[in-house]
Every structure is written in C-alpha cells, then in structure tokens.
C-alpha cells in the first residue's frame, strides 16, 4: 500500500499517474501550470476513490470537469 495515496495499490497508482500524464500532455498543460495540474489530479483521485480506474473514463470525466471549471464546453 502506498501511504501517499491511501488504499490504492501500486498498479492502481500507476494507472492514475499514466492517466494524469496523458491528460496533461493532450491538453498541453506543462509542469509550471500547478493550478490546472492540481485540479486535474483532484478529479483523477476523486474518481479513483469511487472505484473508477478505467483510464478512458477518468480522462473524459476529468477533462470535462476542468473545462466546466474554466467555463468551457465539456466533451
């Protein structure tokens, strides 16, 4: 168990990290944009806490949430 992520196992953390990285890359969000990265991470973790670990589902939901937060049209 990874203490940083609570009850997520190593495989789940790897899926979440990869999904987070893909979202940031596809949206062109670099490491300097801490605010947007933090919002994406919060969405990814919130979905995982509900038992969602499908990368495609997480990506769609996290991007939709970010865009809604920023006042953009969701996908």
C-alpha distances in whole Angstrom, upper triangle without the diagonal:
4,6,9,8,7,6,6,5,7,10,10,10,12,15,15,15,18,20,20,21,24,25,26,28,29,30,31,29,29,26,29,29,26,28,27,24,23,24,23,19,20,21,18,16,18,18,15,15,18,16,18,16,20,21,24,24,22,24,27,26,24,28,30,28,29,32,33,32,34,37,37,38,34,34
4,6,6,6,7,7,6,7,10,10,8,11,14,13,13,16,18,17,19,22,23,23,25,27,28,29,26,25,23,26,26,23,24,24,21,19,21,20,16,17,19,16,14,17,18,14,14,18,16,18,16,20,20,23,23,20,22,26,24,23,26,28,26,26,30,31,30,32,35,35,36,33,32
4,5,5,8,9,10,11,14,13,11,14,17,15,15,19,20,19,21,24,24,24,27,29,29,30,27,26,23,26,26,22,24,24,21,19,21,20,17,17,19,17,14,16,18,15,14,18,18,19,18,22,22,26,25,22,24,27,25,23,27,29,27,27,30,31,29,31,35,35,36,33,34
4,6,9,9,11,11,14,13,10,13,15,13,13,16,17,16,18,21,21,21,23,26,26,26,23,23,20,22,22,19,20,20,17,15,17,17,13,14,16,15,12,14,16,14,13,17,17,18,17,21,20,24,23,20,22,25,23,21,24,26,24,23,27,28,26,28,31,32,33,30,31
4,6,6,8,9,12,10,8,11,13,10,11,15,15,14,17,19,19,20,22,24,24,25,23,23,20,23,22,19,20,20,17,15,16,15,12,12,14,12,9,11,13,10,10,14,13,15,14,17,17,21,20,17,19,22,20,18,21,23,21,21,25,26,24,27,30,30,31,28,28
4,6,9,11,13,11,10,14,15,13,15,18,18,17,20,23,22,23,26,27,28,29,26,26,24,26,25,22,23,23,20,18,19,18,15,14,16,14,11,12,14,11,10,13,13,15,15,19,19,23,21,19,21,24,22,20,24,25,23,24,28,28,26,29,32,32,33,30,30
4,6,10,12,10,10,13,14,13,15,18,18,18,21,23,23,24,27,28,29,30,28,28,26,29,28,25,25,25,22,20,21,20,16,16,17,15,12,13,14,10,9,12,11,14,13,17,18,22,20,18,21,24,22,21,24,26,24,25,29,29,28,31,33,33,34,30,30
4,7,8,6,6,10,10,10,12,14,15,15,18,20,20,21,24,25,26,27,25,26,24,27,26,23,24,23,20,19,19,18,15,15,15,13,10,12,12,8,9,11,10,11,10,14,15,19,18,15,18,21,19,19,22,24,22,23,27,27,27,29,32,31,32,28,28
4,6,5,6,9,10,11,12,14,15,16,18,20,21,23,24,26,27,28,27,27,25,28,28,25,26,25,22,21,22,20,17,18,18,15,13,16,15,11,12,15,12,13,12,15,16,19,19,17,20,23,22,21,24,26,25,26,29,30,29,32,34,34,34,31,30
4,5,5,6,9,10,10,12,14,15,16,18,20,21,22,24,26,27,25,25,23,26,26,24,26,25,21,21,22,20,17,18,19,16,14,17,17,13,15,17,15,15,13,15,15,19,20,18,19,23,22,21,24,26,26,26,29,31,30,32,35,34,34,31,30
4,5,5,6,9,10,11,12,14,15,17,18,20,21,22,24,26,24,25,23,27,27,25,26,25,21,21,22,20,17,19,19,15,14,17,16,12,15,16,13,13,10,12,13,16,17,16,17,21,21,20,22,25,25,25,28,30,29,31,34,33,33,29,28
4,5,5,6,9,10,11,12,14,15,16,18,20,21,23,24,23,23,22,26,25,23,24,22,19,19,19,17,14,15,15,12,11,13,12,9,11,13,10,10,7,10,10,14,14,12,15,18,17,17,20,22,21,22,25,26,26,28,30,30,30,26,25
4,5,5,6,9,10,10,12,14,15,16,18,20,21,22,20,21,19,22,22,20,21,20,16,16,17,15,12,14,14,11,10,13,13,9,12,14,12,12,9,12,12,15,16,13,15,18,18,16,19,22,21,21,24,26,25,27,29,29,29,26,25
4,5,5,6,8,10,11,12,14,15,16,18,20,21,20,20,19,22,22,20,22,20,17,17,19,16,13,16,16,12,12,16,15,12,15,17,15,14,10,12,11,14,16,14,15,18,18,17,19,22,22,22,25,26,26,27,30,29,29,26,25
4,6,5,6,9,10,11,12,14,15,16,18,20,19,20,19,23,22,21,22,20,17,17,18,14,13,15,14,10,11,14,12,10,13,15,12,11,7,8,7,11,12,10,11,15,15,14,16,19,19,19,22,24,24,26,28,27,26,23,22
4,6,5,6,9,10,11,12,14,15,17,18,17,17,17,20,19,18,18,16,13,14,14,11,9,11,11,7,8,11,10,8,11,13,12,10,7,9,7,11,12,9,10,13,13,12,14,17,16,16,19,21,21,22,25,24,24,21,20
4,5,5,6,9,10,11,12,14,15,16,15,15,14,17,17,16,17,15,12,13,14,11,9,12,12,9,10,13,13,11,14,17,15,14,11,12,10,13,14,11,12,15,15,13,15,18,18,17,20,22,22,23,26,25,25,23,22
4,5,5,6,9,10,10,12,14,15,14,15,15,18,18,17,19,17,13,15,16,13,11,15,14,11,13,16,15,13,17,18,17,14,11,11,8,11,13,11,10,14,15,13,15,18,18,18,20,23,22,23,26,24,25,22,20
4,5,5,6,9,10,11,12,14,13,15,15,18,17,17,18,15,12,14,14,10,10,13,11,8,11,13,12,11,15,16,15,12,9,9,6,8,10,7,7,10,12,10,11,14,15,15,17,19,19,20,23,21,21,18,17
4,6,5,6,9,10,11,12,11,12,12,15,14,13,14,11,8,10,11,7,7,10,10,7,10,12,12,12,15,17,16,14,12,12,9,11,12,9,8,11,12,9,10,14,14,12,15,18,17,18,21,20,20,18,17
4,5,5,6,9,10,10,9,10,10,14,13,13,15,12,10,12,13,10,10,13,13,11,13,16,16,15,19,20,20,17,15,14,11,13,15,12,10,14,15,12,12,16,16,15,17,20,19,20,23,21,22,20,19
4,5,5,6,8,10,10,11,13,16,15,16,17,14,12,14,15,11,12,15,14,12,15,17,16,16,20,21,20,17,14,13,9,10,13,11,8,11,13,11,11,15,16,14,16,19,19,19,22,20,20,18,16
4,5,5,6,8,8,11,12,15,13,14,14,11,9,12,12,8,10,13,11,10,13,15,14,15,18,19,19,16,14,13,10,10,12,9,6,9,11,8,7,11,12,11,12,15,16,16,18,16,17,14,13
4,6,5,6,5,7,9,11,10,11,12,9,7,11,11,8,10,13,13,12,15,17,17,17,20,22,22,19,17,17,13,14,15,13,10,12,14,11,9,13,14,11,13,16,16,15,18,17,18,16,16
4,5,5,6,7,10,13,12,14,15,12,11,14,15,12,13,17,16,15,18,20,19,20,23,24,24,21,19,18,14,14,17,15,12,14,16,13,12,16,17,14,15,19,19,18,20,18,19,18,17
4,6,8,10,13,16,14,16,17,13,12,16,15,12,15,18,16,15,19,20,19,20,24,24,24,21,19,17,14,13,15,14,10,12,14,12,10,13,15,13,13,17,18,17,19,16,16,15,14
4,5,9,12,14,11,14,14,10,10,14,13,11,14,16,15,15,18,20,19,21,24,24,25,21,20,19,15,15,16,14,11,12,14,11,9,12,13,10,11,14,15,13,15,13,14,13,13
4,6,10,11,10,13,14,11,11,14,15,13,15,18,17,17,20,22,22,23,26,27,27,24,23,22,18,18,19,18,14,16,17,15,12,15,16,13,14,17,17,15,18,16,17,17,17
4,7,8,6,9,10,7,7,11,12,10,12,15,15,15,18,20,20,21,24,25,26,23,22,21,18,18,19,17,14,16,17,13,12,15,15,12,13,16,15,14,17,16,18,17,17
4,5,6,8,11,9,8,12,13,12,13,17,17,17,19,22,22,23,25,27,28,25,23,23,20,21,22,19,17,19,20,16,15,19,18,15,17,20,18,17,20,19,22,21,21
4,5,6,10,10,8,10,13,12,12,16,17,17,18,21,22,22,24,27,27,25,23,24,21,22,23,20,18,21,21,17,17,20,19,16,18,21,19,19,22,22,24,23,24
4,6,9,9,9,11,13,14,14,17,19,19,20,23,24,25,26,29,30,28,26,27,24,25,26,23,21,23,23,19,18,21,20,17,19,21,19,18,21,21,24,24,25
4,6,6,6,9,10,11,12,14,16,17,18,20,22,23,24,27,28,26,25,25,22,23,23,20,18,20,20,16,15,18,17,13,15,18,15,14,18,18,21,20,22
4,6,5,6,9,10,10,12,14,15,16,18,20,21,22,24,26,24,23,24,22,23,23,20,18,20,19,16,16,18,16,13,16,18,15,15,19,19,22,21,23
4,6,5,6,9,10,11,13,14,15,17,19,20,21,23,25,23,23,24,22,23,22,19,18,19,18,14,14,16,14,11,13,15,12,12,15,16,19,19,21
4,5,5,6,9,10,11,12,14,15,17,18,20,22,23,21,21,21,19,19,19,16,14,16,15,11,11,13,11,8,10,12,10,10,13,14,16,16,17
4,5,5,6,9,10,10,12,14,15,16,18,20,21,19,19,19,17,18,18,15,13,15,15,11,11,14,12,10,13,15,13,13,17,17,19,18,19
4,5,5,6,9,10,10,12,14,15,16,19,20,19,19,20,18,19,19,15,15,17,15,11,13,15,12,10,14,15,13,14,17,18,20,19,20
4,5,5,6,9,10,11,12,14,15,17,19,17,18,19,17,18,17,13,13,14,12,9,10,12,9,7,11,11,9,11,14,15,17,15,17
4,5,5,6,9,10,11,12,14,16,17,15,15,16,13,14,14,10,9,11,10,6,7,10,8,7,10,12,11,12,15,15,16,14,15
4,5,5,6,8,10,11,12,15,15,14,14,15,13,15,14,11,11,13,12,8,11,13,11,10,14,15,14,15,19,19,20,18,18
4,6,5,6,9,10,10,13,14,14,14,16,15,16,15,11,12,14,12,9,12,13,10,10,14,14,12,15,18,19,20,18,19
4,5,5,6,9,10,11,13,11,12,13,12,13,12,8,9,11,8,5,9,10,7,8,12,12,11,14,16,16,17,14,15
4,6,5,6,9,10,11,9,9,11,9,11,10,6,8,10,8,6,10,12,10,11,14,15,15,17,19,19,19,16,16
4,5,5,6,9,10,9,10,12,12,14,13,9,12,14,12,10,13,15,13,14,17,18,17,19,22,22,22,19,20
4,5,5,7,9,9,11,13,13,15,13,10,12,14,11,9,13,14,11,13,16,16,15,18,20,21,21,18,19
4,5,5,7,5,8,10,10,12,9,7,10,11,8,8,12,13,11,13,16,16,16,19,21,21,20,17,17
4,5,5,5,6,9,10,13,11,8,12,13,11,11,15,16,15,16,19,20,19,22,24,24,24,20,20
4,5,7,9,12,14,16,14,11,15,16,14,13,17,18,16,18,21,21,20,23,25,26,26,22,22
4,6,9,12,14,15,12,11,15,15,13,14,17,17,16,18,21,20,20,24,25,25,25,21,21
4,6,9,12,14,12,11,14,16,14,15,18,19,18,20,23,23,23,26,27,27,26,23,22
4,6,8,10,8,7,11,12,11,12,15,16,15,18,20,20,21,24,25,24,23,20,19
4,6,9,8,7,10,12,12,12,15,17,17,18,21,22,22,25,26,25,24,21,19
4,6,5,6,9,10,11,12,14,15,16,18,20,21,22,24,26,24,23,19,17
4,6,5,6,9,10,10,12,14,15,16,18,20,21,22,24,22,21,18,16
4,5,5,6,9,10,11,12,14,15,17,18,20,21,22,20,19,15,13
4,5,5,6,8,10,11,12,14,15,16,18,20,21,19,18,14,12
4,6,5,6,8,10,10,12,14,15,16,18,20,18,17,14,13
4,6,5,6,8,10,10,12,14,15,16,18,16,15,12,11
4,6,5,6,9,10,11,12,14,15,16,14,13,9,7
4,6,5,6,9,10,10,12,14,15,14,13,9,9
4,5,5,6,9,10,10,12,14,13,13,10,10
4,5,5,6,8,10,10,12,10,10,8,8
4,6,5,6,9,10,10,9,8,5,6
4,5,5,6,9,10,10,10,8,10
4,5,5,6,9,8,10,8,11
4,5,5,6,5,6,6,9
4,5,5,6,7,6,10
4,6,8,10,10,13
4,6,9,10,13
4,7,9,12
4,6,9
4,7
4
